[in-house]
C-alpha cells in the first residue's frame, strides 16, 4: 500500500508514502554516474545519469523503491497485487525485470517523452532478483516537471496512461481511478453556497463543508481521491521550506497510522517512511515512522562522477523537545 504524487511550484517535487507491514532494509542511496548497472538480459550500463532514492542494497545492487535522476526525472514503484502480470522472455523486445525498470529508465532518460520510447520496447520479465527476494507486483508512476504517466504490466500487456492528476496509489488499475474521480466533481475548497433550494435559508455551519464527501479511509481508491484533492488545492508561497512542508502535509494526510490497518495475515500495515524529492535540485527529504523530523540529503554534496554507491542509513531517532 503506497501513495505517490507530484508537485510543481518554482521547482519540481516528486515523492511518496511507502506502506508495508515490515521494513525491507531501506536506506537512501546515491548511484553515481560510473557505478555499473547490470541487467539480466541487457548489456551493462557503465556510464549513466546519477540518481538518488530509497533502496535496499543486495549483492551490491540498489533495488530502488523510488528515485530521481540528476536530470529531474522521477519514478516510483507501488504495490499492484492481483493485477500485475509479468511475462516470459520475448525475443523481439527489451526484456527488463520488474526490479530493473527504475534504473533502466532513469539511467538513460531525461524526460518522460524520452522514456516513452524505451517503454514501447519493454517486456516486463517474470524473474525474481534471487530465490530469497521474490518479485513484487508493482505498477509505476514516472514524471518530470511537465508531465506524468502510469505504467502497468497486466494480462493484456504493457499499458501506459497519461496521468493528469499526478497521483498514484495501488490497485485497482489506473483507468478505474480515473473513472472513479468523476464521482467527486462537486468537491470544492470554496465556502459552499445553497444550491439545494434558494427559497430555504440554508447556510454552512462551519468552514470546510465544500469538501463533504471527500473520503478519509485508508483504501487505495480513497487515498487517490484525497491526495488529488489536497494536491490540486494546496497553497505554498513557493519557497523551498514551504513547498517541502506542504508536500509532507499532504503525504501525512494519507499516511497509515500503525495499528489502524491490518493485512489479511493479521499484520499491521503502516507508513514506514514518507519522502519528498526536489527533483530540480536533487535534494531528498524524508521522515520515518519513528522520526517525524524532516531529514535532508543533497545529491550535489557528493561525487556524482564516482564509482561507488553512497549509502545513508535512515535516522530513526525521534527527538521531542
N, C-alpha and C positions, 0 to 999 in steps of 0.2 A: 504494500500500500504506500503510495507516494503522491506528492503534488509538486508540479513544476510550473513556473511562469516566467515571462519576460517583461521587461520594463525599459522604456526609453525616456530619459529626461536629462538633457545635455549628453550624458554618456549612456551606453547600453549595458543593461544588467540582466543576468541570467542566473536562476537558482532553483532550489527545490527543498522540500522536506523528504527525508528518507525514513520510512516507517517499516519496522520489522519487529520480530519477537526476540531478536538477539543481535549482538554486534557481529561483524564479519572481518575484524582486523583492519578496520578502516583508518586511514590517515591521509593527510593532504600530501600529494605527490606532484613534483615538477619533473616532467620529462624534457630534458634539454634537446637541442637540435641534433646532436650527434649520437644520441643513445639509440641503438638499432631496435626497430620494431620487427619482430619475427612473426610471420604468418604461416599457418599450416599448409596452405595451398597456393600462396602467392610469394613473390620474391620479397626478400627482406628490404625494408625501407631504412637505409642507413642515415640519410640526411633528410630532415623534415622540419615542420614548424614545431616550436616548443609549445608545451601545454601545461596547464595546472588544473588539478581537480582532486576529488576524493576517490581513493582507490585502496584495494588491498594488493600488496605485492607478494606474489607467489612465484617461486623459481625465477626471481629477477624480472618478472613480468608485471607491470602495473595493470591491474584489472579495474578500469575506471567505472564508477557508478555514474559520474558526470564529469565533464571537463570543458575548459575553454582554451582555444589556442591563442597564440600571440597576435593573430590577425583579427580576433574578435568574434570567432565562430564558436558557438556553444552547442553541446549535445549531452543529453541525459537519457539513461535507460530507466523505465518504470515498469513495475510488475504488470504482466498481461496474461495471467493464468487463465486457463480454459479457452483462450483464443489464439495464442501464439503457436505457430506451426513452423518448424524448421525442416530443411529438406536434404535429401542425399546429394552427393556430388553431381554437378552438371557440367559437361564438357564445354559448352558454349557460353559460360558465364563466369564472373568473378566469384569464386566460392570463398565466402568470408564467414567465419564462425560468429555466433552472436556476441561472444566476449571480445571479438576483434573489431567490431563495427566502429566503435568510438575512435580508436587510434587510426583505423583505416581512413576514415573521413577527415578527422581533424589534422592528421599529419600532412595531408595533401591539399586541402581546400581552404580558401579564404572566405568564401561566401556560400550561402545556400544554393545559389544558382550554379556554382561550380559543383557542389556536392550532388545536385540532381543528376548530373551527367554520370557520376560514378554509381549512383544508386540504380540507374537504369540497367546496369550490368550485373548487379549483385544477386547472388543466390545465398540466402542465409543458411549456412551449413549446419546440419544436425550432428555436431560433435561436441563433447564436453572438453573443458580445459584439461582435466585429468579425472581419473575414476573417483577421487575423493572430492572433486569440485564439479558437481553436475551442472548442466545447463539451467539457467534461469529463464522462465518465459517472460519476455520483455517486448515492449514497443518503445519508440524513441521520439523525443522532441529535438529538433535541430533548428537553430535560429541564429540570425545575425541582426544587426541594428535595423534592417529594412524588412525582413520577413521571417516567418516561422512555418515549418512543416512538421507533419507527423508521419512516421514510418512504421508500418505494421506488416509483419510476415505472417500471413494467415493461410488457411487451406487453399484459397484461390491463387495464392502467390503474394508477391510483394506489392503493397498498396502504399501510395504516397498521397497525403492530403495537404492542401493549403490550410493553414491554421490561423484564421483571422483573430481568434481570441488570444493567441499567445499563451495558452494554458494546456496542460495535460495532467490527467490523473491516471487511473487504472482502467481495467476492463469494466464495461463493455467497449467495443471498438469505437474509434473516434467519430465515425459517421452517426452513431447513436447519440453521442454527446452533443453534436451539432443540432440534431433533431430535437433533443430534449430542451435545449436552450430556448426554443420557440415557445415554451410554456411560461417563460419568465419575461415576456415583453413589457409587462406593466411595472416591473421593478424600477424604482427611481430613488435617487438620493435627495430629490427635491421635497420640500414641505408639501404634503398632499392636499388636494382640494376635493371638495364634494362633487363627485361625478355620479353618485347614485341617484339623487333626486334634488334638484335645485330648489324645490319648494319646501324641503325639510331642512331645518337648521342643524346640520351635522358638521362638527369641527373635530380635528385631531385633538386628542387629549395629551399627546406627547410628541416630541420630535422623533424622527426615525421611522415613522409609520408608512412612509412611501415604499419601504422595503419589506413590508409584511408579506410573508410567503417565501422569503429567502431561506433556503434550507440550512440547517445547522448541525445535522448529524455527520458521522464520520464516513459514510459511504462514498465511494469514488464519484458517483454521479452528483451527489450533493456538494462535495468538495470542489468539483469542477465549476458548478454554478456559483458558489460563494466566492471562489478565487477570481473568477471572471468579473463578477460584480465589484469586488473590492479593488482589483487591479485597475479597472477602467474608470473608477471613481475616486481613487486616492489622490490626495494633494501633497506635493512636495515643493519646497522652494527652489529646488534644483541644485542645492549644494550636495556635496558627497555625503556629508553626515546625515542630512535629512533624507536623501534618496535611499541610503542603506537602511536607516532605521525604519522608514516606511515599508520598505521591501520585507524586512523581518516581521513587521507588524502584520502584514498580510499572511505570511507563512505561519505565524503563530496562531492566527485565527483559525487555521485549518489543520493545526497540529493535533496529534493524538496524545491525550493525557494518559500516562501509564495507569492501567487498571480499568480504563473506560471501554476498551475494545478487546474482545477475546477472539482468538482464532478457532478454527474447527478442532484443533488439537488441544484446546483449552489453555493456550499460552497468551500472554499479554502482548498485543501489538501496540507499539508506541513509537514516537518520533525520536530516532536515535540522534539525528542531527538536522540542522537547517543550514543552508548556505545561500549566500548572495555573492555573485561574482561580478565585479566591474569588468566586463569583457573588453571595454575600450582600453583600459589601463592594465589589465591583468592582475587585479587585486582580488584575492579570495578571502571572503569573510565567512565565519561560521559560528554557530552556537551548538552545544550538545545538550542532551537530556539532563546531564548533571550540572552543566555550567551555562547559564543564560547570558554571560558576558560575551559580547561580540569580539572574536579574535580575528586577527588580520595577518595575511601573508601576501607579499607583493612579489610577483614573478620577476619583476625588473630588478629586485635586490640580489638576484642570483645569476650565475654564469650560464646564460642560455646557449652558449656555444660548447658547453661541456659534454662529457661522455658518460656521466654517472647520474643516476636518479638522485633527486633531492627529496628526502622524506621528513615529514613533520608529524610526530605523534600528537594526537589531539590533547588539548589542555582541558581536562575534565574536572579540574579542581574548582569547586564552587567557592566564590568569595561573597560573603554577605557583610555589608558594612553596618 
